[in-house]
Amino acid sequence: MGVEKLNASFFYLLERAIKTYRQMAQRTISEEYGAITIDQLLVLQAMKDQPELTQQQIAVVVFKDYASITRIIDLLVRKGFLHRSGHPTDRRRFELRLTQEAEDLLQQVHPRILKNRKIALDGITEEEILIARKVLAKISENCG
């Protein structure tokens, strides 16, 4: 049995699907909402969903390394989407809060995110999505 051609590999196809989706999503979001990245939106959404998360926990939730999260948070503070203040009980930590601008942006961008997902899933049945979810969950289980 020979080595599988790269572009026929399941994981290559999976990575290509993810990258093309992210490129399309980033393009449409940038066109409508300006200079905000998907990664920045993911951080904002994670913080909205779970305000108690530390930076390290945010990194895990959005699949980024700690240094990348630090840079993203610094940018979000400069853009006015996050407010950073000293932590009330731990001088080594910061307390981060979404600003009203971030709350407004997340609400405004939500319909675009749903539209992007609909575009990406066009022609794919609910049954196919269910099968894909099971396959991806099994791969994560196998590798975890």
N, C-alpha and C positions, 0 to 999 in steps of 0.2 A: 504494500500500500504506500503510495507516494505522498509527498507533502502536498497538502491542499493548497490550491491557488489562493492567494491573499484575498482577492475580491470575491471568492466563493465562501469564505469562512463566515460562519454565523456571527462571530464577534466583530468581524470587520463590517458586516452589513448592519449590525446593531449600532456600532459606533458611527457609521455613516448616517444612519437615520437620525440619531441624536444630534449630530453636528448640523445636518441640513435643517432639522427642525429649529435648533437654536439660532442658526443664521437667519432663517425666515422670521422667527419671532423677534429677534433683535432688530432686524430691518424695519418691521412694521411698528414696533414700539418706539424706535428712534424717530421714525417719520411722524408719529402722532404725539409723542411726549418729550422729545428732545434727548438730551445727553444723560440718559439713565440706562444702566446695563441690566441685563437679566440677573446677573449675580447680585447687583445692588438691590434689585427688587426682591430677590429671594431672601436676602438678609433682613430687609424691612418686614417682609411677610412673616418670617420666622420669629422676629421680635414682637410683632403684633400678636401672633398666635400664642407665644409663650414669653411674656415680658421678663420673666425671672431668669432666663437663660444667661449664662456667662458667655464671654467671647469664645472660649474653648468649646462650649456646648453648641453655640451657633455654627462653628466650623464643622462640627460633626453632622449637624442637621442639614447643612447645605453642601456637604462633600467638598470642603475647601480646607487647605492647611491653615494653621494659626496665623502665619505671616500674611497670607492673602486676606484673611478676615480683618486683620488689623488695618491693612491698607484700605479695604472697602469701607470699614467703619470711619476711618479718618476722612475719606472722601465724602461720605454721607453727612458727617458733622460739618464739613466745609460747605456742602451744598445746602445746608439748612434742614436736612431730613431727620437728623438725630441731634439730641441734646445730651452732652456728656458732662457729668458732674462727679465730684468725689463721692465715693461710697460711704454711707453713714457709719458702717462698722468695720470696714477693712480698708486701710489707707493704701494698700497695694492695688486695689481694684477701682474701677469707675462704675458709675451707675449710668446706664444708657436709657433714654426715653425717645419714643417717636415724637416728632413735632406734628403740629396740625397739618403742615405741608405734606408730610409723609403719609398721614392718614388720608388726606384728600387724594394724593397721587395713587395710593393703593386702590381706593374706591374707583377712581377714574379709569385706571388701566385694566381693571378686572374684566370688563366686556371685551377688550382687545385680546386678553389672554384666552378667554373662552372661544373667541372667534379663531384665534391661531390654532387652538386644539382641534376645533371643528374642521378647519382646512386640512390639518395633518391627518386626521382620521377619516376623511372623506372616502367613502366606498368600502370602509372596513366595518364588518358586522359586529354586533354585540358579542356574538359567539366567538369571533376571532379575537376580540379584545380580551374576553375571559380566558381564552387559551393562552394568549400572550402573557397575561398577568400571572397565570399558573407557571408557565415556563420560566419567566423572569424571577419569580419567587423561588422556584426550585434551584435555579442557578445561584441565587444569593445564598440560599440554605447550603448548597454544596460547597460554596467557597468560604462561608462564614465559619 
